[in-house]
Amino acid sequence: MSNYVGYALKAGKSKTGQKIISKVKNFFKGKSKTSPTISSVPANVPTTKLEKAKSKFNIAKQKTIMSKEKLNQTLFNIDQASKKAKEVAKNKRNEKIVKKFIGEK
């Protein structure tokens, strides 16, 4: 057993031995968790004042668009609720008329 350790130490000093040892270590460790696609995409970080201003402007523009869409959705929901309430009221009125016509109380 000690001979194997001695050979491993001697092999670790040469370049080919280091490559072999690193491959064996990587095999037992497993692969890295980072995807090659994600690591190959550069980060989009604005550096100049103009780029920073453009970025802030685009963010503000997107927020405005989203708040407008949220308002439109709210107005739509209110409209639908009012239509449903009118329909329910109309049905109740029709039921009263029918009951009166039939003679029920």
C-alpha positions as CSV (number, residue, x, y, z in Angstrom):
1,M,0.0,0.0,0.0
2,S,2.8,2.4,0.9
3,N,4.4,1.8,-2.5
4,Y,1.3,3.0,-4.3
5,V,1.3,6.2,-2.2
6,G,5.0,6.7,-3.1
7,Y,4.3,6.3,-6.8
8,A,1.4,8.7,-6.6
9,L,3.6,11.3,-5.0
10,K,6.3,10.8,-7.6
11,A,3.7,10.9,-10.4
12,G,2.2,14.2,-8.9
13,K,5.5,16.0,-9.5
14,S,5.5,15.4,-13.3
15,K,3.2,17.2,-15.7
16,T,1.6,14.1,-17.1
17,G,1.1,12.7,-13.5
18,Q,-0.6,16.0,-12.5
19,K,-3.0,15.7,-15.5
20,I,-3.8,12.1,-14.6
21,I,-4.4,13.0,-11.0
22,S,-6.6,16.0,-11.8
23,K,-8.7,13.8,-14.2
24,V,-9.1,11.1,-11.5
25,K,-10.1,13.8,-9.0
26,N,-12.6,15.3,-11.4
27,F,-14.0,11.9,-12.1
28,F,-14.8,11.3,-8.5
29,K,-15.9,14.9,-7.8
30,G,-18.3,15.0,-10.6
31,K,-18.8,17.7,-13.3
32,S,-19.2,21.3,-12.5
33,K,-22.7,22.6,-11.8
34,T,-22.4,25.5,-14.3
35,S,-23.9,25.0,-17.7
36,P,-21.5,25.9,-20.6
37,T,-24.3,28.0,-22.2
38,I,-24.8,30.2,-19.2
39,S,-21.1,30.7,-18.6
40,S,-20.5,31.6,-22.3
41,V,-23.0,34.5,-22.2
42,P,-21.5,37.8,-21.2
43,A,-23.2,39.9,-18.6
44,N,-24.9,43.1,-19.9
45,V,-23.7,45.7,-17.4
46,P,-23.8,49.4,-18.5
47,T,-20.5,51.2,-18.0
48,T,-20.9,54.6,-19.4
49,K,-23.4,57.3,-18.2
50,L,-25.2,57.1,-21.6
51,E,-25.6,53.3,-21.3
52,K,-26.8,53.7,-17.7
53,A,-29.4,56.3,-18.7
54,K,-30.6,54.1,-21.6
55,S,-31.0,51.2,-19.2
56,K,-32.9,53.2,-16.6
57,F,-35.1,54.7,-19.4
58,N,-35.9,51.2,-20.8
59,I,-36.8,50.0,-17.3
60,A,-39.1,53.0,-16.7
61,K,-40.7,52.5,-20.1
62,Q,-41.4,48.8,-19.3
63,K,-42.9,49.7,-15.9
64,T,-45.2,52.2,-17.5
65,I,-46.4,49.6,-20.1
66,M,-47.0,47.0,-17.4
67,S,-48.9,49.5,-15.1
68,K,-51.1,50.4,-18.1
69,E,-51.9,46.8,-18.8
70,K,-52.6,46.2,-15.1
71,L,-55.1,49.1,-15.2
72,N,-56.7,47.7,-18.4
73,Q,-57.2,44.4,-16.7
74,T,-58.7,46.0,-13.6
75,L,-61.1,48.0,-15.8
76,F,-62.1,44.8,-17.6
77,N,-62.7,42.9,-14.4
78,I,-64.9,45.8,-13.1
79,D,-66.9,45.8,-16.4
80,Q,-67.4,42.1,-16.2
81,A,-68.6,42.2,-12.6
82,S,-71.1,45.0,-13.4
83,K,-72.5,43.1,-16.4
84,K,-72.9,40.0,-14.2
85,A,-74.6,42.1,-11.4
86,K,-77.0,43.6,-14.0
87,E,-77.8,40.1,-15.3
88,V,-78.5,38.8,-11.8
89,A,-80.8,41.8,-11.1
90,K,-82.6,41.3,-14.3
91,N,-83.2,37.6,-13.5
92,K,-84.6,38.4,-10.1
93,R,-86.9,41.0,-11.6
94,N,-88.1,38.5,-14.2
95,E,-88.7,35.9,-11.4
96,K,-90.8,38.4,-9.5
97,I,-92.9,39.2,-12.6
98,V,-93.4,35.5,-13.3
99,K,-94.4,34.8,-9.7
100,K,-96.9,37.7,-9.8
101,F,-98.4,36.5,-13.0
102,I,-98.8,32.9,-11.7
103,G,-100.1,34.1,-8.4
104,E,-97.4,32.9,-6.1
105,K,-96.1,35.1,-3.3
